[in-house]
Amino acid sequence: MTFDERMQNVAIIGAAGKMGSGISLLLAQEMARLKNKPENKDKNYRLYLIDINLDHLAGLQQYLRAQLVKAGEKACVMLREMYKDRQDLVENQDCINQYVEDALSFIRTGTDLSIVKDSRVIFEAVLEKKDLKVDLLKKIDNFCGKDTLYLTNTSSIPINILNKEANLNGRIIGFHFYNPPAVQKLAELISADSTIQELKDFSMELAKRLSKKIVPSNDIAGFIGNGHFLRDGLYGLREAKKLAEDYSLPGGLYIINKISQDLLVRPMGIFQLIDYVGVDVFQSISETIDHYIQGEDLKDDLLKKMYDKKILGGQKSDGSQKDGFLKYDRNRPVGVYDIDKGEYKLFDPQGWSGELDKKLGEYPVGFYAWRNLVADPKKSDKLKTFFQNLKSSNTLGAKLALSYLQNSKEIGEKLVKSGVAKTAEDVNNVLLNGFYHLYGPINDYI
């Protein structure tokens, strides 16, 4: 079966979630392009979007319509070419409206898994829970033909485990989109030992058509992205606890979040990033990877305490940031959670947080915030100069940052040594493209 034939009937399980909604948008756009090829005019296309909540599915349809309009407005030239034989589409807006209606016309929504029975490709994007995924995959495969291909968006569960326990005979692959899928260019591709060649070929062609940069990862829990992110976050948590002996736990969290953003020149501090992903999601990643990786402690009691208190981070329906380790106002951190008191301690530049800033010391000459370097063609030279100056500094902030950088490098090198990543370049590409870092962790800056 060809790629185009398989794309005639596709289903997404968990379609209304954060990841599923983005995947739904990407596939609706690709199916609209396919349908408008001259050779496909008479073919029928179906995109089944399955979720457990009807209200969420209604919200998904609104999201898709709004995003398709935006996509069409940015691609008028492409739409003109797509609809060049349609004499009735005179204005750009006519083409945009037609594109939106074409993409939405393929979509069928529902909560009943049995409607996927004729699907040739199924994307799974449910919660990161192994038993849930296995149970769903088993049920779905009972409805579907034995040539159906499965792509799972798991970010940490080994593919061979899902394949074996769901009895899929190599018809499953890890296609880990990064959040948000419609924007992020990176995707990790994870094959099990038994993954069939047709599925590997299909996945590579899909990545090409969706303009995704593929980085291969070996089938070891956490893969490259979460393998590094989890260990990086756990290091931050442990360093914050050490600092708590002198500066209290809120103070330690504040310090580590600040230096991991500013002095590591990252888009977010580590605790802001954990909040963005979701404390509950990070906790789930921790539990999953710790279960499959032996000889390494990959859990932290502070995570569990936050989870038990329901301080979970994540995003609201409008995309704004929920409070987690940090408190937010208009998506900007304004405080840090004091777990002993069960309340947030607001930043006070003239008080406690200002005193901690003084303890960290002056930033080295050549410091630039991430946002000031991200589009700078000379950022590599500027980073090199800054890190050289950082190494010459004797401040508390510099010492903490250099230790953090060294640990991040060691994590990356271990991912290569243990066989998770094939090369240092693959590790660096994931952090550069999936996490928007300005430099990879395996570098010569330190």
Sequence and secondary structure as in RCSB ss.txt:
>XXXX:A:sequence
MTFDERMQNVAIIGAAGKMGSGISLLLAQEMARLKNKPENKDKNYRLYLIDINLDHLAGLQQYLRAQLVKAGEKA
CVMLREMYKDRQDLVENQDCINQYVEDALSFIRTGTDLSIVKDSRVIFEAVLEKKDLKVDLLKKIDNFCGKDTLY
LTNTSSIPINILNKEANLNGRIIGFHFYNPPAVQKLAELISADSTIQELKDFSMELAKRLSKKIVPSNDIAGFIG
NGHFLRDGLYGLREAKKLAEDYSLPGGLYIINKISQDLLVRPMGIFQLIDYVGVDVFQSISETIDHYIQGEDLKD
DLLKKMYDKKILGGQKSDGSQKDGFLKYDRNRPVGVYDIDKGEYKLFDPQGWSGELDKKLGEYPVGFYAWRNLVA
DPKKSDKLKTFFQNLKSSNTLGAKLALSYLQNSKEIGEKLVKSGVAKTAEDVNNVLLNGFYHLYGPINDYI
>XXXX:A:secstr
  HHHHTTEEEEETTTSHHHHHHHHHHHHHHHHHHTSGGGTT   EEEEE S HHHHHHHHHHHHHHHHHHHHHT
HHHHHHHTTT TT  SHHHHHHHHHHHHHHTEEEES GGGGTT SEEEE   S HHHHHHHHHHHHHHS TT EE
EE  SSS HHHHHHHHT TT EEEEEE SSTTT  EEEEE  TT  HHHHHHHHHHHHHTT EEEEE SSTTTTH
HHHHHHHHHHHHHHHHHHHHHH HHHHHHHHHHHHHTTTT SS HHHHHHHH HHHHHHHHHHHHHHS SS    
HHHHHHHHTT    B TTS B  SSEEEETTEEEEEEETTTTEEEE  TTSHHHHHHHHH    TT   HHHHTT
 TTHHHHHHHHHHHHHH  SHHHHHHHHHHHHHHHHHHHHHHTTSSS HHHHHHHHHHHS  SS SS S  
